[in-house]
Structure formats: C-alpha cells, structure tokens
C-alpha cells in the first residue's frame, strides 16, 4: 500500500462483508451497517472519540449506487441509502467546526457475495440467469468492468487521509462512469 496511507486505520462494512483494511493509525471511523437509524446511533456513539482525537478525524460513509438509481424491487433500499448521503452532508456541516470531516463513497456495481444476491433477485424477476444479469451490468459500464472492493477501499482511504484534509461534505461516486449524475 502507498506510504501516504500508512497512518490510517479503519473498517469498512458493505454488502454484508466487513473488511479490515491494512492502514494503521488513530484517525478514522466509518459507517456502521443496517438502517440509517442504526447508522445515526452508531455515528453518535463515535463522536466523543472523534472529538477527543481532535481536528483531522474523518468519517467515511459507504453508501450505494442504489441511492442514485434504485433497480426494480429495491426502491426501499435506494431511499435508505439516499438518506445516508443526505445525513453525511448534514453531519459534515455539524462537525466541521470541530475539525471532523465527513464524506460518503457511493460504489457502483462491485462484485461481492452481497451484490451477487441482489443481482440474483433482479435476475429472477427478469427470468434471466445471474451470469446474464452480471454480463449486462458489466457491458453497461463505460470502463467495461465491474468494481472491485479494493476500488472502494482506495477511495475511502484517500478521503480519510490527510491528503483530503480540505474535503468534507462530498459524495464521491466510484462507479466507472455508470451511474447518472456522476
């Protein structure tokens, strides 16, 4: 890993998987899982530690491309993820005076077991196979490939690092150019 991420220590939970990243340091907290209400409660519990750590602390929320365009059968999920995006922006404004930055990463299609389960539901609704649905998603991506969890982790690591110390309140879409408005 590049040395400029050497001081980071964070966990990322997305698509039902928790990945312990290899960056080390005291400065970062991330999104919790489940509903926006649970995320908000978990975030609030972290605030004393972030305030104690002082300026330079960061929260990096991991949202979903469904927040920008929810596929059929997932409107409820898209609405919850859109709420996380709005919450991140509001929290950034609230915490900026304490020197705590808040950003959100919106991944597009990333091949994980959790995303496979969602694509399987979509495939079933379309009467298609998972392989056909995945191929359609990949073909629709301008970069011609699905995302890898490392793509999302690298974006989150950058936003959490001192290299992004003037970045707060933003939503970064990591989707290969596929999602609308990106």
C-alpha positions as CSV (number, residue, x, y, z in Angstrom):
1,X,0.0,0.0,0.0
2,X,1.3,3.5,-0.7
3,X,3.1,5.0,2.2
4,X,0.8,8.1,2.3
5,X,-1.9,5.9,3.7
6,X,0.3,4.4,6.4
7,X,-1.3,6.2,9.3
8,X,-4.9,5.1,8.6
9,X,-6.9,2.5,10.5
10,X,-10.4,1.9,9.5
11,X,-13.0,-0.7,8.9
12,X,-15.4,-0.8,6.0
13,X,-18.7,-2.7,6.0
14,X,-20.5,-3.0,2.8
15,X,-22.6,-5.7,1.0
16,X,-22.7,-7.8,4.2
17,X,-19.0,-8.2,4.4
18,X,-16.6,-6.5,6.9
19,X,-13.1,-5.9,5.6
20,X,-10.3,-4.8,8.0
21,X,-8.1,-2.5,6.0
22,X,-4.4,-2.6,6.4
23,X,-3.9,1.1,7.0
24,X,-2.9,1.9,10.6
25,X,-3.5,4.9,12.8
26,X,-6.0,6.6,15.1
27,X,-7.9,8.9,12.9
28,X,-10.7,7.2,11.1
29,X,-14.2,5.9,11.9
30,X,-16.5,4.6,9.3
31,X,-20.2,3.8,8.6
32,X,-21.9,1.2,10.6
33,X,-24.2,-1.3,8.9
34,X,-28.0,-1.7,8.7
35,X,-30.5,1.1,8.6
36,X,-30.0,4.8,8.6
37,X,-31.3,5.0,12.1
38,X,-28.8,2.5,13.4
39,X,-26.0,4.2,11.4
40,X,-27.0,7.5,13.0
41,X,-27.0,6.0,16.5
42,X,-23.6,4.3,15.9
43,X,-22.2,7.5,14.5
44,X,-23.3,9.5,17.5
45,X,-21.6,7.0,19.8
46,X,-18.3,7.6,17.9
47,X,-18.4,11.4,18.2
48,X,-16.8,11.6,21.6
49,X,-13.8,9.6,20.4
50,X,-13.6,11.6,17.2
51,X,-13.8,14.9,19.1
52,X,-11.1,13.7,21.6
53,X,-8.8,12.8,18.6
54,X,-9.2,16.4,17.5
55,X,-9.0,18.1,14.1
56,X,-8.1,15.8,11.3
57,X,-10.6,13.0,12.2
58,X,-12.8,11.7,9.5
59,X,-16.0,9.7,9.0
60,X,-16.3,8.0,5.6
61,X,-19.8,6.6,4.9
62,X,-20.2,3.8,2.4
63,X,-23.5,4.2,0.6
64,X,-24.7,2.5,-2.6
65,X,-25.4,3.3,-6.2
66,X,-29.0,2.5,-5.4
67,X,-29.1,5.9,-3.7
68,X,-28.9,7.5,-7.2
69,X,-30.9,5.0,-9.2
70,X,-32.6,2.1,-7.5
71,X,-33.1,-1.1,-9.5
72,X,-36.6,-2.6,-9.7
73,X,-37.7,-4.2,-6.4
74,X,-35.1,-2.1,-4.4
75,X,-36.8,1.3,-4.1
76,X,-36.8,1.0,-0.3
77,X,-33.1,0.2,-0.2
78,X,-32.3,3.1,-2.6
79,X,-34.3,5.5,-0.3
80,X,-32.4,4.4,2.8
81,X,-29.1,4.8,1.0
82,X,-30.1,8.3,-0.3
83,X,-30.9,9.2,3.3
84,X,-27.4,8.2,4.3
85,X,-26.0,10.5,1.6
86,X,-28.1,13.4,3.0
87,X,-27.2,12.6,6.6
88,X,-23.5,12.6,5.7
89,X,-23.8,16.1,4.2
90,X,-25.7,17.4,7.2
91,X,-23.2,15.8,9.6
92,X,-20.3,17.3,7.7
93,X,-21.7,20.8,8.3
94,X,-22.3,20.0,12.0
95,X,-18.9,18.6,12.7
96,X,-16.7,20.9,10.6
97,X,-16.2,23.4,13.4
98,X,-14.6,20.6,15.4
99,X,-12.3,19.8,12.5
100,X,-14.0,16.5,11.8
101,X,-14.6,15.7,8.1
102,X,-17.5,13.6,6.8
103,X,-17.6,12.2,3.3
104,X,-19.6,9.5,1.5
105,X,-18.5,7.0,-1.1
106,X,-21.1,5.7,-3.5
107,X,-19.9,2.5,-5.1
108,X,-21.4,1.4,-8.4
109,X,-21.5,-2.3,-9.3
110,X,-19.0,-4.2,-7.2
111,X,-18.7,-8.0,-7.4
112,X,-19.2,-9.2,-3.9
113,X,-21.4,-12.0,-2.5
114,X,-23.9,-9.5,-1.2
115,X,-24.2,-7.8,-4.6
116,X,-24.5,-11.2,-6.2
117,X,-27.5,-11.9,-4.0
118,X,-29.1,-8.6,-5.1
119,X,-28.4,-9.3,-8.8
120,X,-29.8,-12.8,-8.4
121,X,-33.1,-11.3,-7.2
122,X,-33.1,-9.0,-10.2
123,X,-32.2,-11.9,-12.5
124,X,-35.1,-14.0,-11.0
125,X,-37.5,-11.1,-11.6
126,X,-36.4,-10.8,-15.2
127,X,-36.4,-14.5,-15.8
128,X,-32.6,-14.4,-16.5
129,X,-29.6,-16.1,-15.0
130,X,-27.2,-14.4,-12.6
131,X,-24.4,-14.7,-15.3
132,X,-26.6,-12.9,-17.9
133,X,-27.6,-10.2,-15.5
134,X,-23.9,-9.7,-14.4
135,X,-22.8,-9.6,-18.0
136,X,-25.5,-6.9,-18.8
137,X,-24.3,-4.8,-15.9
138,X,-20.6,-5.1,-16.9
139,X,-21.5,-4.3,-20.6
140,X,-23.3,-1.2,-19.5
141,X,-20.2,0.2,-17.6
142,X,-18.2,2.7,-19.6
143,X,-14.9,1.2,-18.2
144,X,-16.1,-2.2,-19.3
145,X,-15.5,-3.9,-15.9
146,X,-17.3,-4.2,-12.6
147,X,-15.8,-2.6,-9.5
148,X,-13.6,-4.5,-7.1
149,X,-13.9,-4.0,-3.3
150,X,-10.3,-2.5,-3.4
151,X,-11.6,0.3,-5.7
152,X,-14.0,1.4,-3.0
153,X,-11.4,0.9,-0.2
154,X,-8.8,3.1,-2.0
155,X,-11.4,5.9,-2.4
156,X,-12.3,5.6,1.2
157,X,-8.7,5.6,2.3
158,X,-8.0,8.7,0.3
159,X,-11.0,10.6,1.8
160,X,-9.9,9.5,5.3
161,X,-6.3,10.6,4.7
162,X,-4.6,13.9,5.3
163,X,-4.3,14.2,1.5
164,X,-8.1,15.1,1.6
165,X,-7.9,17.4,4.6
166,X,-10.0,20.1,2.8
167,X,-12.6,17.7,1.7
168,X,-15.8,17.4,3.7
169,X,-19.5,17.1,2.9
170,X,-18.9,15.5,-0.5
171,X,-20.3,12.3,-2.1
172,X,-17.7,10.5,-4.3
173,X,-19.2,8.1,-6.8
174,X,-16.8,5.2,-7.6
175,X,-18.7,3.5,-10.5
176,X,-16.6,3.6,-13.7
177,X,-18.9,6.3,-15.0
178,X,-22.1,4.2,-15.0
179,X,-24.4,6.0,-12.6
180,X,-26.4,9.1,-13.6
181,X,-25.1,12.4,-12.5
182,X,-21.6,11.2,-12.0
